Amino acid sequence: MSIKKTRGDFGEEHVCTYLGNHGYEILARNYRKRTGEIDIIAIKEKTITFVEVKTRKHGSLTAGITAVNPEKQRKIIKTAEHFLKENPQHYGRKMRFDAAEVYITTDETPQIIEMNYYNDAYDTRLL
């Protein structure tokens, strides 16, 4: 497994723990379709949340949130539509598209330095 994948998985695990601590149930991780991938799909009460996680090494020159550009957003939305078609029990729920930036050390065993979580990270009506 590549170091980049290992770091990404580490960041996603941290976000899953964060969501669990805030009352979310994780429905899926790394949900893939030909249209794209969604890192985390979670539910809380009547809202289904699709989460994109960007893990960055401490000192990275670009913020993770900048990688969730309009093209990436469109792919996530299309993939979310596939998820809802395959899981009709969730159809009709309020949907939200969140993003998380996780900053980690460059150690062989990374540590979390900081996490920024963005509710409603982008407006799907603008795409």
N, C-alpha and C positions, 0 to 999 in steps of 0.2 A: 504494500500500500504506500502511496506517495506521501511525503510529509505534508503537502498541501491538503490532501484528502484527510489525513489524520487531524490536522489543525481544524479543518472545516467541520468534521464530525465532533470534535471537542467543543467548538462553539455552538453547534446545534444542540448538543446534549445540555449545555448550560442554559440555553434558551428554553428547552423543554422543562428543565427543572424550575426555571423562573415561572413559566406558564402554569405548571402544576401547583406551585406555591400560591398562585393567584386564582385558583379555582377552575382552571381549564382542564379538560380531558383531551389527551392527545389521540386523535383519530388515525393519523397517518404521518409517516416520515418519509422523505425522499420519494414522493408520489411522482411517477414518471409516465408521460405519454409522449407521442410524437411531437406534440405542440410545445413541450417543455417540462419543467420539473418544479414542484413546490416542496420546499424544505420541510415545513411543518404545517399540518392541518389540525386545528384544535377547535373545541367547542366549549362554550360557557353559556349556560342558560339558553337563550334563543338565538345566539349569534355564532355563526361559523366563521372562523378566522383562518386566513391563509397567510403564512408567515415566510418571508424571505430572510435568510440569515447570511450575513457577510462577516466572516472572521478575518481579522487583520492582525499582523504582527505589530507590536508596539513600535511607534516611530514611522509607520507607513505614511507615505506621502499623500495618499488619497483616502478619503473617508469611504467607508463601506456603503453608505447610503447613496453615494454618487453612482455606484454600479447598478442601482435599481432604476435604470433609465426607462424612458417610455417604451422602448422595444422589449425590454425584460418584463415590464409591467403587462404589456399585451400578451406575452407568452404565458405569464402566470394566470391572467384572466381566462385565457382559452383553456388552460389546463384545469382550472377550477371548474369550468363548465363541464369538462369530461368527468371530473369527480362527482359533481352533482347528478349527472345522468346515470352514473354507475351506482350512486347511493341516493335513490329517490326519497328516502326517509328524511334527508336533510334539505330537500328542495323546498323553497318558500321561506327558509330562515333568512334572517338578516345576515348579510355578508360584510366582512371587513377584510381589508388587505393591509397587513402590518409588515414592518421591517425591523430587523435588529442588527446592530453593529456590535461585534464582540472583539475586543482588543486583548491580545494575549502576549505573554513573554515569548522570546525566541528559544527558550530552554528546550532540551530534549523532551522533558515532561512539562508542557506549557502550563502556565497559571493565568487565571483571568485577571486582567488589570482593570478593565472597565467594560460596561455594557450600556448601550443606548437603545432603548426600545421605543419605536414609533407606532402609536395607534393610528389607523387610517393614514398610512404613509403616503398614499397617493389617491387622487380622485379618479375613479374609473369613468366618470362621465366626460372627462377631458381627453380620453384616448380614442 
